[in-house]
Amino acid sequence: MRIVLDAMGSDDHPEPELEAAAEAHRLWGERITLTGPAEVLASRVDPSRVDIVDAPEILEMDNKPAVAAKKKPNSSMAVGMRMLKHGEADAFVTMGNTGGAMATALFQLGRIKGVRRPALSPVFPVRDSSTVVIDIGANTDCRPEYLLQFGIMGSIYAEIFLERKNPRVALLSTGEEEGKGNMLVGEADPLLRASELNYIGNVEPRELYDGEADVVVTDGFSGNVFLKTSEAVAARLVELLRTEIEASPITAAGGYLVRPAFRRVGKLLDPTEYGAVPLLGVDGLVFIGHGHSNTHAVVSALHAARKAVSRGLMQALREGLKDSL
């Protein structure tokens, strides 16, 4: 399996990426290819375990995405995605600028035929299961037909990645009743109803977390707010519980007994466990993670990319979209 990792993506690059590449070799016995300035990376890796492809330019977090994608053709992102385009890699992983990654992917790889807009699609932990939410930030302004395509791509992703047969697809809205929501939701609803998707109508965030849908479709602005709110609330709840448990000797003793349960819950809510999410719709497997990712998050991202490759996600998307669009 040929996975390429952007060595200059994270905020603390290249340490998390270098450590993750070494860990990947230990876990899976595979060589990860790192893209980045060879003069920076060469002395810091074991050449028997990690490959380096020189990419002297870096796409920084404050660079304007579209401009940088064109003006930095030798960035660590661009070089890695060109390898993907030319069949020299099976997947590309970056923890870099999300807008820059999307712009570079569109410039280097293009879209799968018929796709109007690519979309980011994380998997959320819900009651007794997992749910794909699409889009969570790639497209802040959307048209109804974009949401239809998000539903199609999300359904294929859930079927392949989560092994769900005939996934239940829903629209994120302010109410589960038909007609609730803004103009975009109202115009997207009939398109989804007329499709061949297993569309079940609107869901509120509560129903989403109750696991009532396998795929939840939304525009990138609402999806990004939902994602960041969920992460912030989860982190705050963990912090509050820890503070209250440590408030007295009695609760501290009880907290010690339930510590394993808290660890399991914390792991479910920890964004470093999924590491990165796929940019569905571009013509190649591209996974994008948080800039503040640590080594564990990068390893999780590599694991997600390996899973997508092994299950044939890219081929399924191409074939499924060809039949649906």
N, C-alpha and C positions, 0 to 999 in steps of 0.2 A: 504494500500500500504506500503510495507516494504522497505524503502530506508536506506541504510547504508552509512554513511559519514566518511571519513578518517579525524579524528580530528587533525592530525599532518601533513597535506599536505602542506598548504600554507606557504609562507615565514614568516608570522606573527602568525603562529599557536600557540595556538588553538583559539585565540580570534575571527577571522572571522567565523570559523566553529561553535563555541559555540553560537555566536550571530545569525548565520543563522539557526541553529537547533531550537532556541527559536522562531525565526520569522516564520519558517515553521509550527510550532505548532499553532501560532496565525493565519496564513493565511489559513491553510488547516485542522487544528484540528488533525494532525497526529504526532505520535511520531517518531522522527528520532533517529536511533541508531548510536552512535559515537564509533569509534574504536580508542584506544589510551591508554596510561598509566592511569589506573584507579586512581592511587594515585594523579595524576595531575588533572584529570577531575572531580572526584567525588564531590569535595567541590565547584565546580564552575557551576553546573547545577541544575536545578529543577528536581528531580527524578520523579515527577508526569507528566513531559512533555517530558523528554529525557531519552533514555536508554544508558547505557555504557557497552561495551564489552572490557575487558582488553586486551591490546596489548602493552606489555612493550617495544618493540623495535621500532625504528624509522628509516625509509629509508630516509637518508639525500640526499640533492641535489647533493653533490659531490661524493656519493657512485657510484661505477661501477654497472650498472643495473643488468647484469646477475649474478654477484657475490653476490650482496646484496639480490637478489630474492631467492637464495638458502641458503645463510648464515644467513638470518634474517627471519626465518619461523614464528616468532611472531611479525612481524612489523604490523603497523596499516593497511597497504595495504594488506598484506598476510592474516591477520585474517578476514578482510572484504570480500575479494574475496573467502575465504573458506566458509564463510556464504552463499555467492551467489551460490557456487558450491553445497552445501548441502541442498539447497532449503530453507534456513533460511532468505533469502532476495530476493527482486525482482530486485534490481539494486544497484550498488556501485558507489560512487562519490568520486573522489580525486582531490585535487589541487596540488598534489605532482609531483616529478620528472617523466617526461613523459616516458623516457627510462626505469626507474624503474617500472613504472606502467605497461608498455607493457611486460617487462620481467616477472613480477610477475603474470600478467594475463595469459601469456603463460604457466608458471610453475604451477599455481594453477588451472586454468580453461581449458587450452588447446584450440585448434581451433575447430570451427564448421567443421564437417567432409567434407573434400574436399578442404577447404580453404588453400591456400599456405602461404599467409601473411595477417595479420590483417592490417587495415588502419584507420587513423583518418579522420573524415569527418565533418568539420564545415559547417554551412549554411551562405552564404554571402548575404548581402543585395544588390540587383541589381535593375535595372529600373522596377518599378511597381511590383516587385516580390522578390523571393529568389532563390538562386542556391546552390546546394550541390557541394562542391569541395573535391575530394578524390584522393590522400592522401596528407596530409599537414605536414608530418614529421615522421611517424612511420617507413618508409622504404626509406632510402636515395638512395639505389641502387636497381633497379627493373629489372625484365625481362618482356617481352611482355605479357606473360600469367598472370602475376600479375595485369597488367593494365586491362586486360579483366575481371578478378575477381573483381577488384575495381569498374568497370563499373556495374557489376551485383549487387554488394552490395549497391552501390550508388543509383542505380535505385530502388531497394527495399526500401531503406531508404527514398528517395524522395516520393515514392508512399504512404508510411505509414505516414511519419512525416510531409510532405508538402501537402499531399492529391493530388498528381499529377497522373493522369491516363496516362499510357504509357509515362513515362518521356523521354524527349529528352536528349540523352547522347552524349557528345562530348569529343574530346581530346584537351588538352591545347597545343598549338604549336605557332610557330613564324609566321605562316601564315594560312589563312583559306583554301587555295588551297590544294588539295590532293598531297602528295609528299613533302610538306613543313615539316620542323622539323628535329630532330636528328634521329639517327638510331633506338632508342627505339620507338619513335613515328611512324616511318616508318614501323617497324615490328609489332607494336600493332594494327595499323590501319586495316589490313586485318582480324585480329582475331575478332575485334569488328564488322566489316562489315559482317562477316559470322555468327555472333551470332543472337539471337532473340531479342536483344535490339533495341530500337528505336534510332539507331546510326545515327548522322547527320554529322559526319566528324570532321574536325579541327575547333577550335575557338581560336582567339587571346584574350588577356585580355580585349581588348575593347569590343568584342562581348560578352564576359562573363558578363561584367558589363552592357551591353545593355539587358541582360536577354534572349539571344538567345538559351540558353540551360538550362535544369533543373538540369543536372549532368555534371560536368566537371572533367575528369579523368587526373591525372598526377602522376609522381613519387614523393616520399616524399621530395626529395631535392628541386626540382623545386616548389613544392607546398608550402613548408615552406618558401622559399624565397618570393614567391608571397604573402603569408599571411602576413609576417612581413613587406614587402614593402607597402602593402595596408594599414596596421595599421599605419605605420610611416607617409605615405603621408596624410592620413586622419587627424592624430593628428597635423601635420604641417600646413595643410590648415586651420584647426580651429584656430590654434594659429595665423597665418597670418591675418585671417579675424578679429580676436579680436583686434590685434594690429592696423590694419588700421582703424577699426571703432572707436577706442578710440583716434585716432590721432588728431582729431579736434572736437570742439563743434558741428558743423553741422552734421558730420558723426556719432557722438555719439548719437545725437538726432534721426537720422534715424535708427541707430542700436537698439535703445530702441523699436522702432515700429516693427522691424522685429525679435525681440528677441524670440518670441514663435516659429517662423519658424526655427531659429538656434537651439533652444532646441530640436525640433523634429528631425532635421538632426543629431545633436550630439548624440541623443539617438540611431539612426539607425547605426551610425558608432562606437558606444561604445562597445568594446569587453566584458565589464562586463554584457551587456544585454543578451548575449547567455551563458555566464558563463563557460560552458564546452562542449566538443564534444565527441561523442561516438567512442569507439574503435571497429569498425565493424570487425567481423570475429572471435573474441574470443567467447567461448561458455558461454556467460553471458553478461548482460548489464553493461558495464563499461564506465563511463564518466570521462574524464580527463580535468582539467582546468589549468589556468595560476598559477604559484607559487605566483605571486604578487597580487592574487585576494583579493578583499575586501569583506565585508559582502554581499553587493548587488550581486556581482559576484557569490558567493557561493549559495545564494538563487536562482539565475537564473539557476545555474547548477542543483540544486535540482528540480526546475520546469521542466527543460528539461528531467531529468530522469523520473519524474512522467508522463510526456507526452508520453515518449517512452513505459513505462509500460502499461499505460491505452490504448494505441493504438496497443498493441501486437507486438511491433517491433521484439522482440527476436523470437517469433514463426514464424513471417513472414520471417525472415532471414533464419531460419532453413529449412522451407518448400521451400522457393524460391531457396535457394542454392542447396538443394537436387535435385530439378528438372532441375537446370541449369548446374551443374558441372559434 
